[in-house]
Amino acid sequence: MMLREKFPCEENDIQKNRITIEDIKQIYWKMGDSRSRNIFENRLMYSLTGDYKYIGKIIAKTEAAKNIEKMLEGLETVYIYGVGVRGKLLVEIFENINWKGFIDLNKDGFYMDYPIYYFSDFEYHRGDVIVISNACDGDKIQQALMDDKRIPEKNIILLNDYIKHVKDNIYFDPLYLKNTKMKNKIFFDLGSFDGKDTIRAIDYFAKDEIRVYAMEPDEKNYINCAEHLRVYMNTVILQNKGIGDKKETKSFMEGGVSAKFSENGNVLIEVDTIDHLADSQDVGFIKMDIEGYEESALDGGIETIKRCSPILAISIYHKRSDIWRIPLKILEINPKYQFYLGHYSFGWDDTVLYGIART
C-alpha cells in the first residue's frame, strides 16, 4: 500500500523522519489517558506501515462506531453500497455483521472476499438492508435504490446519518478542556478555513471574553471567513496570511480545503509568525490545521509557547511523521506539556493532538 496516497503532504527527507524507541516511549508516557494511548499506538502503526486496519482500530473505539454497531445489531442480510475505504472500514470494524456483499455503479468482481454486484444487476429480496457508505451523494443513491430497485426507505441506511456529529467537538473536546480558563486571553485560529472554529471558540469561551487572531492564506477561504465573522469583528482580527517559522513571502497553492504551501503554487502570500503576532500578549489557546506546515508554525511560536504555555490543539495527520515529530517538537520547546489525542472522522483524517501544560 502506498503511503503517499494516505498522507496529503509528501515528505522527501526520510533520514530526518526516523523515530527511535526512546522517542516512542517519551511520547507514550506523556499521553494522559488510555483513549489517547490507543490512538497514538494505532496512528503510529498506520504511519509506519500504511495499513488501514489501524485506522479502523481507532474508529472502533469512538461513539460513532458504537452508534453504528447498535444500528446494525440483529440485521440478517446486509449489503454495502460503495466499494471504497468506508465500506472496507465497515467490514473490518463490524466483523460480526452478516455482510453479503457490495453494490457499486462501476465495479464488479470481489472486494475483501465479498462479491461486488453492479447496481444494474442487483436483485433486492425482502428483508435485505443496504448501508450507503459513500461520503457524497447519499441522498441521490438512496432515491435511486428506491426508484429503480423498489427498496423500501426503511431498508436503506445512510452511514452519514450515524457519523454526522463526529466532528462536533473537534479542537474543543470538553473531555480535555473542561477546566480551561481563558479570561481576556488570545485564541489563535491558524487555518481558519471558513471561520466556524473561531465562532465555536467564541461560544465555548463566551464567559471569558477572549480575543481572536484568525489566519487564512487562501483568498476564497478568507473571503468566506470574513463573511461568517463580520458580526464578530470587535473580537476577531482576521488576516489573509500564512503562519510559519519566519516572516517572509512564500509560494502558495490555492485550493479551498486542500490549499497549502507549494513550490508549484499559483500565488505568493505573506507569512507571519505566532511570536510576532502575539508580541507580549497572553496567549491561552492555539489551534492549528495548516496542511502539513504545523511544525514550522511551532518553530515560529517558540517564545510564546515557552512564555504562556497555551493549550494546543493541532492536526496531526497531514504527514506520516506528524504523530511523533509534532509532540517531540512541543516537548523540546516546553517539557511541561501532557498530551491527549482525539479522532473526529470515519476515516484517516481529523486526528487532533491536545497539549495541556501541567505545573
C-alpha positions as CSV (number, residue, x, y, z in Angstrom):
1,M,0.0,0.0,0.0
2,M,1.5,3.4,-1.0
3,L,1.8,5.7,2.0
4,R,1.7,8.7,-0.3
5,E,-1.9,8.0,-1.1
6,K,-2.9,8.4,2.6
7,F,-0.8,11.4,3.6
8,P,-1.6,14.6,1.7
9,C,1.8,16.2,2.4
10,E,4.8,14.3,0.9
11,E,8.0,14.1,2.8
12,N,11.3,13.6,1.0
13,D,13.8,13.5,3.7
14,I,13.5,10.0,5.2
15,Q,16.5,10.4,7.4
16,K,15.0,13.3,9.4
17,N,11.7,11.4,9.8
18,R,13.2,8.4,11.6
19,I,11.8,7.6,15.1
20,T,13.6,5.7,17.9
21,I,12.2,3.5,20.6
22,E,13.1,6.2,23.1
23,D,11.1,8.7,21.2
24,I,8.1,6.4,21.2
25,K,8.4,5.8,24.9
26,Q,8.7,9.5,25.7
27,I,5.6,10.4,23.8
28,Y,3.6,7.4,25.0
29,W,4.2,8.2,28.7
30,K,3.2,11.8,28.0
31,M,-0.3,10.6,26.9
32,G,-2.7,11.5,29.6
33,D,-5.3,8.7,29.3
34,S,-6.0,5.3,27.7
35,R,-8.0,6.7,24.8
36,S,-5.0,8.8,23.8
37,R,-2.6,5.9,24.1
38,N,-4.8,3.7,21.9
39,I,-5.0,6.4,19.2
40,F,-1.2,7.0,19.5
41,E,-0.3,3.3,19.1
42,N,-2.6,2.8,16.1
43,R,-1.8,6.1,14.4
44,L,1.9,5.4,14.8
45,M,1.5,1.9,13.2
46,Y,-0.6,3.4,10.4
47,S,2.2,5.9,9.7
48,L,4.9,3.2,9.7
49,T,3.0,0.6,7.7
50,G,0.3,2.3,5.7
51,D,-2.1,-0.5,6.8
52,Y,-5.6,1.0,7.1
53,K,-6.7,-1.6,9.7
54,Y,-5.0,0.6,12.3
55,I,-7.3,3.5,11.5
56,G,-10.2,1.0,11.9
57,K,-9.0,0.2,15.4
58,I,-9.1,3.9,16.3
59,I,-12.6,4.4,14.8
60,A,-13.9,1.2,16.6
61,K,-13.5,3.0,19.9
62,T,-15.4,6.1,19.0
63,E,-19.0,7.0,19.9
64,A,-19.9,7.0,16.2
65,A,-18.8,3.3,15.9
66,K,-21.0,2.4,19.0
67,N,-24.0,4.1,17.3
68,I,-23.4,2.2,14.0
69,E,-23.0,-1.1,15.9
70,K,-26.3,-0.6,17.7
71,M,-28.0,0.2,14.4
72,L,-26.6,-2.9,12.7
73,E,-27.5,-5.3,15.5
74,G,-30.0,-8.0,14.6
75,L,-29.9,-7.3,10.8
76,E,-29.9,-10.6,8.9
77,T,-28.8,-9.7,5.3
78,V,-26.8,-6.5,4.8
79,Y,-25.1,-5.1,1.7
80,I,-22.8,-2.2,1.5
81,Y,-23.3,0.3,-1.3
82,G,-19.9,1.7,-2.4
83,V,-16.6,-0.1,-3.0
84,G,-14.1,2.1,-1.1
85,V,-12.4,2.9,2.1
86,R,-15.5,3.5,4.2
87,G,-17.0,0.2,3.0
88,K,-13.8,-1.5,3.9
89,L,-13.9,0.0,7.4
90,L,-17.4,-1.2,7.9
91,V,-16.5,-4.8,7.2
92,E,-13.3,-4.6,9.3
93,I,-14.8,-2.9,12.3
94,F,-18.1,-4.7,12.4
95,E,-16.9,-8.2,11.6
96,N,-19.8,-9.9,13.4
97,I,-22.4,-8.5,11.0
98,N,-23.8,-10.8,8.3
99,W,-22.4,-8.8,5.3
100,K,-23.5,-10.3,2.0
101,G,-21.5,-8.2,-0.5
102,F,-21.1,-4.8,-2.1
103,I,-23.1,-2.9,-4.6
104,D,-21.4,-0.4,-6.9
105,L,-22.3,1.6,-10.0
106,N,-19.0,0.9,-11.8
107,K,-17.3,-2.2,-10.4
108,D,-17.9,-5.9,-10.2
109,G,-15.9,-9.0,-9.1
110,F,-14.8,-9.3,-5.4
111,Y,-13.7,-6.9,-2.7
112,M,-12.4,-8.2,0.6
113,D,-13.6,-11.6,-0.5
114,Y,-17.1,-10.4,-0.8
115,P,-18.9,-10.3,-4.2
116,I,-19.5,-6.9,-5.9
117,Y,-22.8,-6.5,-7.7
118,Y,-23.3,-4.0,-10.4
119,F,-26.1,-1.7,-9.4
120,S,-28.0,-2.6,-12.6
121,D,-27.7,-6.3,-11.8
122,F,-28.5,-6.2,-8.1
123,E,-31.8,-8.0,-7.2
124,Y,-33.4,-6.9,-4.0
125,H,-35.1,-9.5,-1.7
126,R,-37.5,-8.7,1.1
127,G,-35.5,-8.1,4.3
128,D,-32.3,-7.0,2.6
129,V,-30.7,-3.9,4.1
130,I,-28.4,-1.7,2.2
131,V,-25.9,0.6,4.0
132,I,-24.8,3.5,1.8
133,S,-21.2,4.1,2.7
134,N,-20.5,6.9,0.2
135,A,-19.4,10.2,1.7
136,C,-21.2,12.2,-1.0
137,D,-24.5,12.0,-2.8
138,G,-26.0,9.6,-0.3
139,D,-29.5,11.1,-0.8
140,K,-29.3,10.6,-4.6
141,I,-28.1,7.0,-4.2
142,Q,-30.9,6.3,-1.7
143,Q,-33.5,7.7,-4.2
144,A,-32.1,5.6,-7.0
145,L,-32.3,2.5,-4.9
146,M,-36.0,3.3,-4.0
147,D,-36.9,4.2,-7.6
148,D,-35.0,1.6,-9.6
149,K,-35.0,-1.3,-7.2
150,R,-38.2,-0.7,-5.3
151,I,-36.3,-0.9,-2.0
152,P,-38.3,0.4,1.0
153,E,-36.8,3.6,2.5
154,K,-36.7,1.8,5.9
155,N,-34.3,-0.8,4.5
156,I,-31.7,1.8,3.3
157,I,-29.3,3.2,5.9
158,L,-27.1,6.2,5.2
159,L,-23.8,5.9,7.0
160,N,-23.5,9.7,7.1
161,D,-26.6,9.9,9.3
162,Y,-24.7,8.0,12.0
163,I,-21.5,9.9,11.8
164,K,-22.8,13.5,11.2
165,H,-21.9,14.6,14.7
166,V,-18.4,13.1,14.7
167,K,-16.8,16.5,14.2
168,D,-18.9,18.3,16.8
169,N,-16.1,18.5,19.4
170,I,-13.0,18.8,17.1
171,Y,-10.5,21.2,18.7
172,F,-12.8,21.8,21.6
173,D,-13.2,18.4,23.2
174,P,-14.9,19.0,26.6
175,L,-13.2,15.9,27.9
176,Y,-9.9,17.8,27.9
177,L,-10.9,21.5,28.1
178,K,-13.5,21.4,31.0
179,N,-11.3,23.3,33.4
180,T,-9.8,25.8,30.9
181,K,-9.7,29.4,31.9
182,M,-9.3,31.9,29.1
183,K,-10.2,35.3,30.7
184,N,-9.0,38.1,28.4
185,K,-6.6,35.7,26.6
186,I,-5.8,35.3,22.9
187,F,-7.1,32.4,20.8
188,F,-5.1,31.7,17.7
189,D,-7.1,30.1,14.9
190,L,-4.4,29.1,12.4
191,G,-6.0,27.7,9.3
192,S,-9.4,29.4,9.9
193,F,-10.8,28.0,6.6
194,D,-14.4,29.1,6.9
195,G,-14.3,30.9,10.3
196,K,-16.5,28.4,12.1
197,D,-13.8,27.2,14.5
198,T,-13.4,30.9,15.6
199,I,-17.1,31.1,16.2
200,R,-17.1,27.9,18.2
201,A,-14.2,29.2,20.3
202,I,-16.0,32.5,21.0
203,D,-19.1,30.5,22.0
204,Y,-17.1,27.9,24.0
205,F,-15.3,30.6,26.0
206,A,-18.2,33.1,26.0
207,K,-17.7,34.0,29.7
208,D,-14.0,34.7,29.2
209,E,-14.3,37.4,26.6
210,I,-11.5,36.0,24.5
211,R,-9.8,37.8,21.6
212,V,-9.0,36.0,18.4
213,Y,-6.3,36.1,15.7
214,A,-7.7,34.2,12.7
215,M,-5.3,33.4,9.9
216,E,-6.4,32.1,6.5
217,P,-4.0,32.3,3.5
218,D,-6.3,31.0,0.8
219,E,-8.2,34.0,-0.8
220,K,-11.5,32.3,-1.3
221,N,-11.4,30.8,2.1
222,Y,-10.5,34.2,3.6
223,I,-13.5,35.9,1.9
224,N,-15.7,33.1,3.3
225,C,-14.3,33.7,6.7
226,A,-14.8,37.4,6.5
227,E,-18.5,36.8,5.7
228,H,-19.0,34.4,8.6
229,L,-17.1,36.5,11.1
230,R,-18.3,40.0,10.2
231,V,-20.5,40.3,13.3
232,Y,-17.6,39.3,15.5
233,M,-15.0,41.8,14.2
234,N,-14.9,43.6,17.5
235,T,-13.4,40.4,18.9
236,V,-11.6,39.0,15.9
237,I,-8.5,40.1,13.9
238,L,-8.8,38.2,10.6
239,Q,-5.8,38.3,8.3
240,N,-5.2,36.9,4.8
241,K,-1.8,35.4,5.8
242,G,0.0,32.1,6.3
243,I,1.8,31.1,9.5
244,G,5.4,29.8,9.6
245,D,8.8,30.0,11.2
246,K,9.7,33.4,10.0
247,K,8.2,36.5,8.3
248,E,8.5,36.1,4.6
249,T,6.6,35.7,1.3
250,K,6.0,32.2,0.1
251,S,4.6,30.3,-2.9
252,F,1.1,29.0,-2.2
253,M,-1.3,26.7,-4.0
254,E,-4.8,27.9,-3.6
255,G,-7.4,25.1,-3.4
256,G,-10.1,25.6,-0.7
257,V,-9.9,22.7,1.8
258,S,-6.6,21.4,0.4
259,A,-4.8,24.8,-0.1
260,K,-1.2,24.6,1.1
261,F,2.4,26.0,0.6
262,S,3.9,24.6,-2.5
263,E,6.9,25.3,-4.8
264,N,4.4,25.0,-7.6
265,G,2.0,27.4,-6.0
266,N,-0.1,29.8,-8.2
267,V,0.2,32.9,-5.8
268,L,2.6,34.5,-3.4
269,I,1.3,35.1,0.2
270,E,2.6,36.9,3.2
271,V,3.7,34.6,6.1
272,D,3.9,35.7,9.7
273,T,4.8,34.0,13.0
274,I,3.0,33.3,16.2
275,D,5.7,35.2,18.2
276,H,5.4,38.3,16.1
277,L,1.6,38.4,16.2
278,A,1.4,37.6,19.9
279,D,4.2,40.1,20.9
280,S,3.8,40.3,24.7
281,Q,0.1,39.4,24.9
282,D,-1.2,36.5,26.9
283,V,-2.0,33.6,24.6
284,G,-4.3,31.0,26.0
285,F,-5.1,28.6,23.1
286,I,-3.5,27.8,19.7
287,K,-5.5,25.7,17.2
288,M,-3.6,24.6,14.0
289,D,-4.8,22.9,10.9
290,I,-2.4,24.2,8.2
291,E,-1.9,21.3,5.8
292,G,1.5,20.0,6.9
293,Y,3.0,23.3,8.0
294,E,2.4,22.7,11.7
295,E,6.0,22.1,12.6
296,S,7.1,25.3,11.0
297,A,4.4,27.2,12.8
298,L,5.6,25.8,16.1
299,D,9.1,27.0,15.3
300,G,7.7,30.4,14.8
301,G,5.9,30.3,18.2
302,I,8.7,29.1,20.5
303,E,8.9,32.1,22.7
304,T,5.1,32.3,23.1
305,I,4.8,28.6,23.9
306,K,7.5,28.9,26.5
307,R,6.1,32.1,28.0
308,C,2.4,31.4,28.0
309,S,2.1,27.6,27.9
310,P,-1.1,27.9,25.9
311,I,-3.4,25.0,25.2
312,L,-2.5,23.4,21.9
313,A,-5.0,21.7,19.5
314,I,-3.0,20.6,16.4
315,S,-4.0,18.5,13.4
316,I,-1.6,15.6,13.4
317,Y,-2.4,13.6,10.2
318,H,-1.1,15.6,7.2
319,K,2.4,13.9,7.2
320,R,3.3,10.3,8.2
321,S,5.7,11.7,10.8
322,D,3.3,14.1,12.4
323,I,2.4,11.6,15.1
324,W,5.8,11.7,16.5
325,R,7.6,14.8,15.3
326,I,4.9,17.3,16.5
327,P,4.8,16.0,20.1
328,L,8.6,15.8,20.2
329,K,8.8,19.4,18.9
330,I,6.4,20.6,21.6
331,L,8.3,18.9,24.4
332,E,11.6,20.3,23.0
333,I,10.1,23.8,23.3
334,N,8.2,23.3,26.7
335,P,8.6,20.0,28.6
336,K,5.6,20.8,30.8
337,Y,3.1,19.6,28.3
338,Q,0.9,16.5,28.7
339,F,-0.8,15.1,25.6
340,Y,-4.2,13.8,24.7
341,L,-5.5,12.6,21.3
342,G,-8.9,12.7,19.7
343,H,-10.2,11.3,16.4
344,Y,-13.1,13.0,14.7
345,S,-13.8,11.3,11.4
346,F,-14.8,7.9,9.9
347,G,-11.5,7.8,8.1
348,W,-7.8,8.6,8.3
349,D,-8.1,12.3,8.8
350,D,-9.0,14.7,11.6
351,T,-6.8,13.3,14.4
352,V,-6.1,16.1,16.8
353,L,-3.3,16.4,19.4
354,Y,-4.1,18.4,22.5
355,G,-1.2,19.7,24.5
356,I,-2.0,20.9,28.0
357,A,0.8,22.2,30.2
358,R,1.0,20.8,33.7
359,T,2.8,22.5,36.6
